[in-house]
């Protein structure tokens, strides 16, 4: 499954970069995330509750590793999750560029994920819709956290 697109955040690239490294922020941005903890340099572990269509939500173990980091421009995220109803694994490339003269940040992302097990049995079209919805919710949550932090710092 491919998920790609772009999103503009109303803040400087360095601040957006820092948010994308913060496990507390990442757990808020991942719909269904129960917890996420930094366990090493660019390595996170936690759990997430996943359900798609008629397949009920279940808790999955989640592992995320950020590789090829070039602050504040680029990283590759490796994701691996497993649960009683299936698994997801894959990678996502994230690129950040200044927008609006540096007052905003344009994120471009491209993820290639594999989904297996019972959750894959609900159909690729439904999985694609849920993935896009979860991505948009996560980006909106990151944007909200960015705005809150910028307001606190002002």
N, C-alpha and C positions, 0 to 999 in steps of 0.2 A: 504494500500500500504506500502510495506517495502522498505526502502532505506538504504543500509548499505555498509560499505567499510572502507578503510583506506587511509591516505594521509600522506606523510612525508614533513614537513616544514624545510627549511634550517636555523633554528635558535633555540635558547634555549627555553626550555619549559616555563619558566617564562614570556618571551617576547610574545610567542604565546598565553599564557593564558590572558595576559593583552589585546592583540588585540581582543580576543574573548569576552571581556567585554565592549569594546569601541563602543558606538552606531554609531559613524561616520564610523568606519571600518566595522561594521556589515551591515550598509546600503549600503556600496560599494560592499560588498560580496554577497548581496542578489539581484540577477538579477531582475530588475523591481522595486526595492525599490525607492519610491519617498522621503520618510523621515522616520527616526526612532529616537526617543528621549527617554532618560532615565527618567522614571517617578517615580522610587522607587528603593529600593535595589534589583537589579537583574531583574527589571521589565521595559519593553520597550513597547512603543506604536508608531504606525506610519501608513503608507499606502504603498501599493504595487500595481503595475499594472500587472494583470494576464490575459493571454490568452493562449488557447491551441487549436491547429489545427484550425478548422473552427469557433470556439467560439472566438469572438473578445475580445481584451484586455479591461479590465475595472478596475477601481480603487477599491481596497479592503481595509478595515480597518484591521490592523494587531496588534496583541498583543503577546508579547513574554515574558516569565518568565523563569529565570534561577533558578533552585532549586537544593537541595542536593549538593551544591558547596563545593568541597574540593580542594582548591588552591594548586598547579597548576595542579591537576591531573584529576578531574572529575566534571561533572555537568549533570543535566537533563534539557533539554529545553522543555518547554510547549509552543505550538504554537496554536493560534486560529486566523483565518482570515475569514472575511465575505465580500461578495460583491453582486452586482446585479445578477451575474450568478452562484453563488454557495458559497461554504465554504470549508475550510480545517481546520482540527484540529488534534492534536496528540502530541506525545512527541518524543524526540530524546535524546539518551544517548551519551555523548561525553567523551572519555577517552584520556588523553595525557600521553605519556611515553617518556623518554629520548631515543634517538637513536644516534648512532655513537659517543658514549662516552659523550653525553650531548651537542654536537654541533648541533644536529638536534632534531626534535620532531616528533614522530609518533602519529597521531590522528586516533583513531578508533571511528567510529560513527555507530549508529543503530537507525533509525527512523521508527516509525509506525504511519502513517498518514491516516486519513479518508478524502475522497473528496466527495462532494455532490453537487447537483444542476445540472444546465445545463452543467457545465464544466465536470461533471462525465459522461455525456452522450456521450462524444467523444470517449470513449472506454478506458479500463484499459491499454491496451498495449501502446497507444499513451501517456497517462498520465505518465506511468512508464518511457518512453523514455525522456519525457520533464523533469521529476523530476531528472533523472540521469544527463541530460545535465545541468540543473540549478545548481545541486550540484557541478559538476565539474567546472563550471564557477565561482561559489562562492569560492571554494577552491583555484583556480588559482588566483582570486582577492586577497584573504587573503595572499597567498604566495607572490604576487607582492608587497603588502603593507608592509609585513614583511621585504622583501629585501630592500625596499626604506627606511624604518625606521632604519634598521641596518646600511645601508650605510651612513645615516645622522649622526648616532651616532659614526661612526668610525673616 
